């Protein structure tokens, strides 16, 4: 089914764009792709459209017709030659984190060197071996350019005339005549004030405002099971730039908690829960901000990467995030519901996000 869908989508791209320079294919299957399937789909796409292409396995895909939760489906975003010039930089993961960080840093620096056209922004996709915040340590400084992306189940990249191959990370510098702008919306409902971290124990948060961290967690209002676990947010300049993380483990004896993000003494954090109404409101506010900045000008296209936890089980109905985008702009839309999102966070550079929706608009030249 997926190969046929890939060919059909590829033919649709060719009707609109006879010579695409680069194509990103978001692919979903309810039970996940079998080993080697991403590479096979990459080759099928190459047979149809030629050129360079990237296959990203996701939870579900998003397109002009909305979300495709629980279905085998394909969503393509094609970049035209001359409008976008993309040469993907790939990274094969190592068991040594220092080697991974070095490879990511080298790929970013290579993308910035020797090109007459400066990138307007970046996309980055991380495979399973790199699903942690530390994997982006080498990408924090993105030369002042916005970076969006996602953590994927599998990735496969193919060059023009070459077979697809599995890879662990792909970095795409967006060299384009179009403008690029990004909005990030959270779904984090704070249940505590901002609390200073006053003690650490081997990286775990031991105390907040001088009290045992686990005692503070115990006072947070318990959410309905469908909403999920207690979350911790690290304070940012505003509600849209928080770093939200799951409380991954607790130590009952030490009364401490641990999250998958380095936290320092003196930083301020808050405990809270996912909230669907807040998620709707924050996404609407972020999109309306982009809409006002454009006045009457519509973008050329939209990429949306929304957390897999922001689907129908969260909202109680399908297509809420994609529907909010389509309600404002009737332009080509591609994207997916993903495991983690990558978005720019002011003062921190590119960061992995949780329970967020990230929207990148490609603006027509003024």
N, C-alpha and C positions, 0 to 999 in steps of 0.2 A: 504493500500500500504506500509506504513512504517513498520508495523510488519513483512510483508513478506520480505522486503529489509533487516531488521535487522536479520532475520533468515538466509537469504542467505549470508550476510556478516559474520555472526557468523560461518557458516559452512566453509566458505573460510578460516577464521582464524584457525579453528581446523585442516584443511588439512595441513596448514603450521606449526602449533604449537599445538600438541595434548593436552597439559595441560597449557593453559595460566594462569598466576598468577593474572593478572589485565588487564582489558580492558577498554579503554576510547572510548565511542561512541559519535561522533559529529553528530547531527541530525538537519535537516532543513525542514521546511514546508512553502510554500509561504504565508499562512495566519496564521502561528504560530500554535503551538500545543494547543489542548484543555486542560482544567484543568485535571490534573491527567494523561495525556498522557505520560509524561516523566517517571513517575513511572511504567506505564504499559509496555513501551518499555524496561525499565530496567529489568523487569521480563521476557519479551520475550528473551532478550539477556542472562539472567541467565539460562533459560531453554535450550538454545543452547550451550553455552560455559561453564556454571557454573562459579564458582569462584567469585571474587570481580569485580564489574563493575561500571562505572560512565557514566551517560548520560548527555550530555551538549547540550542544545538547542541553535543553532546558526542561523545566517542569511542565510548562504549557506555553503556547505561543500567542502572540497578539498581532493582529493585522487590521486592515481597513474594516473588516466585518466584526471586529471585537476579539474577545478572548476565546481560546479553544481549550478549556479545562477538561482534563481526563480523556483527551483524544490524541490520536496520532496525527500530527499536523506539521506544516512548514510555513514559515514566514520569512520572506526575503527582503533585504534592503540592498539595492544596487547603487553603485557610485559611478557616474559617467566619467569617461576619459576627458581630461581637460578641465573638468569642474572639480573633481577630486583626484589627487595624486597620492595613492596609498601604496607603500611598500611595507608589508608586515614584517615585524621583528619577532622572532620566535625564541622561546626559552625552553630547554629541556630540563626538568627539575632534577635536583640532586638530593641525596640524603643529607648533605651538609648544607644547613641554612645559609652559611656565609657564601657558599658558591652560588646559591640561588639568588641571593641579594645582589651579588656582584654581576651575575648575568643580566638581571633585570636592569641594573644601573647602566651597564654597558649598552644594552639595547636602547635605552632611552637616550643616552648621549649620542649614540650612532645616528639615531633618527634626527637629532638636532644639527648634526654636522654636515657640511658639504651640500646643502640643498638651497637653491635660490629662493624657494618659497617657504616661509616660516609656517610651521603648523598653527592652525587656529585652535586646536584642542587635541585630545587623545581619547582613544578607546582602549580598554584593557580587559582581557578575558583570562581567567585563571582556572586551571584544571583542578582535579581532586587533591593533588599533592600540595596545593598552595592555598587551601581554604582556611587561612588564618590571617589575622591582621598584620602580623609581622612580615608576611610576604610582600606587603606594599611599602616596607620601610625604605627601599631604594627608590621608590617612585613618589615619595612625599613631595619632593621639590620638582614640580612639573613646569618650571620656567614661567610661572604665572599663568599657565594655560589650564582650562578646565579639563578634567579627566572623568569619564564615565565608563562603566563596564559592569561585569558580573562574574561571579563564580559559577562555573558550569560543571556538569557531570563528566563530559568528554569534549575534546576539541580536535578538529582535524583541519589542516591547512593545505591548500594545493596552489601551486603557481601555474601560470599559463603553460599548457602543454605538459604538465607534470602531474603525477598521481598524488592523491591526498595522503598525508601522513599524520599520525597522532602527535600531539604536542601538549606541553603542560602549561604554557602561557603564550599569549599573543598580544603584542602591543601595536596599535595602529595610530601613527601620527596622521592627523587630518589636515592635509595640505589642500586648501580649497579656496575658491573665490567666494564661497558663501560664508556668512557669519555663523558663529556657533554660540548658543546660550543654553544654560542649564538651570533647572529647578529641582530641588529635592524636598519631598514631603514626608514627614514622619507620622507615626501612629502611637506615639508614646504619651500616655496620660500620667503625669506626675502625681504620686501619692504622698510624697514627703517634700519638705522644703529642700533647698540646696544645702548639702551637708559636707563639711570639710573632712577629708580623709586625714585622720590624726595618727594612724598606726598601720604598718604593714608587717606581714609575717611570711617571708619567703615568697613575695609577690602577691599574696592574698591580702584582701582588705581586712585588717584586724579590728579597727575601731573607726567610728564616725562621730565627730564632735565629742571625743573622749569616752564614748560608750561602745561596748562590744557590738560589732557590725551585725551579728546574727540577732541580737536583741532588737535592733532597729528594724530588720527585715520582718521579724515576727509581728510588728505593729502595723505593717502595710495591709490594707484591706485586701482580702482574698477575692480574686476575680472568678467568674464562671469558668468551668473547665475548658469551654470552647475558646476562650480568649487566650489562655496560655499561661506561661510561668511568669514569675517575678522578673522584671528587667531592671537594669541599671543604666542610667545615662550619665555621660561625662559632660559637664557644662560647656556650652559653646556661646558664641556671640548672640545667637537667637535660637528660637525653637526649631528652626529648619536646619541648623548645623550641629545638632547634638550628635554625639556618638552613643548609640544604643547597643547594649550587649546583654545577652542572657546571663543570669546568675548560674554559672555552669556547675558549681559544686559548693558545698558548705562543710565546715569542720565543726561538728557539734561540740567537741571537747575544747577547741580553741575559740569558739564563737566567732569564726571568721568566714568570709565568703570569697569566692574566686570567680573572676570573669576573664574572657579571652582578650584582654587588652592591657597593656602596661598602664598602671595608675601610680601616680606619685603622691607622697605626703603633701598636703596643702591643696591638692586639686579638689574641686567641689563636684559632688555627684548627687543624684537623686534616684530614688527607687520608685518604680511605677509599673504600669501594665499596658498592654496594647488596648486601643480603644477605637472601634470602627467609626463612630461619629466624629471623633477628633481627626481620624485619618481622612475622612471625606472633607472636612473643613480645611485642614491644612493643605491638601492637594488643590482644592478649589482656590485657596488664597494664593498659592504659588503660581498656578496657571493664570489666574487673573492678573498677577503682577507682570508676567510675561506678556499677556495680552495688552495691558496698558502701555507697556514699553514699545509695542509695535504699532499702536494706534490702529489704523485700518489695514496695515500690511500683514498678510498671512505668510507664515514660513513656507519654505519649499517642501519640507518634509519633517516628520517627527519620529524620534526613536524613544520608546518607553521601556524601561526595565523596572518591573515591579516585583516586590517580594512575593514568593510563593504563598506566604502566610496572609496575603491580602486578597485572597480569592473569595469564592462564594461561601466557604465555611466561616470566614471572618465577617463579611458584610451581610450574609443572609441572602444575597442575590449575586448573579454573575455580572461581569463586565463593568464594574463600577469605576476602576481606575482608567481603563481604556475609554469608557464612555465619557468620562469627564474631559479627556483630551479631544475626542471627536465632537463633543458638544461645542467646543470653542473653535476648532479648525477642521475643516473638511479638506484635508490634504493627505497625501500618502503617509500611513502609519505602519511601523513595523516594530517588533520587539518581543518581549517574553516575560513570563513570571519565572524568577530565578532563585537560586539558593541564597546568595548574598548579593548585595548591590555595591557598586563602587561609585562614589560621587565626591566632588570637591567639598572639603570642609574648611572654612576660613581659618587660617592660622595653622592648619594641619596638613594641607595638601590632600592628595587622593587618599580616601579611607574606605574600608569595608563598612557597609551599613547593614542594619538588620531591621526588618519590618518597614522599609521605606519604599517610596516610588521615586524613581529618577527619570526626568524627562530632558532630552536634548533636542533643541530646535535648530534646524539648519535654515538660516535666514537668507533671503534673496539679496543680492547686492543692491545698495541704495542708489 
